[in-house]
Amino acid sequence: MVDGGDNIVLATWGSTSNIIHIGGTNIGSARCTDFKDRPGRLRAAKNLTRHGITNLIAIGGDGSLTGANIFRQEWPSLLRELVDKGEIPADKMQCCAHLNIVGLVGSIDNDFCGTDMTIGVDSALHRITEAVDKILTTAVSHKRAFVLEIMGRMCGYLPLVAGISSEATTIFIPEDPPQGDWRQSLCDHIRERSKSDARRTHLVLVAEGAIDRMGNSIRCVDVQRVLTERMNMDVRVTVLGHVQRGGKASAFDRIIATRMGTEAVFALMDAKPDTPACVICLDGMDIVRTPLMKAVEATKMVGHKMNEQNFEEVVRLRGRWGHFL
């Protein structure tokens, strides 16, 4: 939108053929720093009005969706400024008077409030569990412990669910820091587990943003040092990194992305000038429309409560998946 030109082209049925299985973004979209400032949004408004575009589906996290809503709120003043500068004809004020916005949440972290699952999460979980299963082959064979870093700077959904599905010994996530001395608790837990099931190995999953109750980071190397020095264990660290974000989309992601995209189009067709911007969410297995800013504000509140170390409120705001905790 900001660059215009050949970056805005008419989509056809052929544009979306044979891409349902592909991960990433087919149009090459990414964060745009220019759009954060009004001059960038002014250029975007100019390029859209030239094409007569007044309906947008924004795909991203809370930052992208917040920016889209600001764009919608500023739209009338942006058009007035463009007319006053002589950059668009005055009749564009009438035919392009209202901008309708619908949001879709694309985030592997599942960190957006108001939806049970965001687009991309299930595919990321498949990547993680596949990697864990392969690592366990070595871990069991050689009686080694493995510590894996999983994506999740502010949200522990991926390591939590991956840990449950792989029978991890311990999971460290931002929303539920361990009580007391986590180092001693980890060693005690491993000793107890080893007595009861004679495990040949132990697996510890650590979110990128894992912390203790004082807000201090818990890193993979910290866990490795504890197990090596206190338990005399042979420990390896693996950082999965961007492997989690790649690969083909899972069947579940293909279906909910298609259902959400369809509902987004219906929402734009239903929109009137006074219709608030909405975001398409998953409630159980139902696709629903939720007020965009209500969901964005709840998501931002999670960050505020994390900074306050109010972990009980963080878990509550996370919604349905917080019950895992």
Stockholm file with secondary structure:
# STOCKHOLM 1.0

chainA/1-325         MVDGGDNIVLATWGSTSNIIHIGGTNIGSARCTDFKDRPGRLRAAKNLTRHGITNLIAIGGDGSLTGANIFRQEWPSLLRELVDKGEIPADKMQCCAHLNIVGLVGSIDNDFCGTDMTIGVDSALHRITEAVDKILTTAVSHKRAFVLEIMGRMCGYLPLVAGISSEATTIFIPEDPPQGDWRQSLCDHIRERSKSDARRTHLVLVAEGAIDRMGNSIRCVDVQRVLTERMNMDVRVTVLGHVQRGGKASAFDRIIATRMGTEAVFALMDAKPDTPACVICLDGMDIVRTPLMKAVEATKMVGHKMNEQNFEEVVRLRGRWGHFL
#=GR chainA/1-325 SS CCSCGGGSCCCCGGGGTTCTTCCSCTTCCCCCGGGGSHHHHHHHHHHHHHHTCCEEEEEESHHHHHHHHHHHHHHHHHHHHHHHTTSSCTTHHHHTCCCEEEEEEBCTTCCCTTCSCCBTHHHHHHHHHHHHHHHHHHHHHTTCEEEEEESCSSCCHHHHHHHHHTTCSEEECSSSCCSSCHHHHHHHHHHHHHHHHCCSCCEEEEETTCBCTTSCBCCHHHHHHHHHHHHCCCEEEEECGGGGGCSCCCHHHHHHHHHHHHHHHHHHHHCCTTCCCEEEEEETTEEEEEEHHHHHHHHHHHHHHHHTTCHHHHHHHHCGGGGGC
#=GC SS_cons         CCSCGGGSCCCCGGGGTTCTTCCSCTTCCCCCGGGGSHHHHHHHHHHHHHHTCCEEEEEESHHHHHHHHHHHHHHHHHHHHHHHTTSSCTTHHHHTCCCEEEEEEBCTTCCCTTCSCCBTHHHHHHHHHHHHHHHHHHHHHTTCEEEEEESCSSCCHHHHHHHHHTTCSEEECSSSCCSSCHHHHHHHHHHHHHHHHCCSCCEEEEETTCBCTTSCBCCHHHHHHHHHHHHCCCEEEEECGGGGGCSCCCHHHHHHHHHHHHHHHHHHHHCCTTCCCEEEEEETTEEEEEEHHHHHHHHHHHHHHHHTTCHHHHHHHHCGGGGGC
//
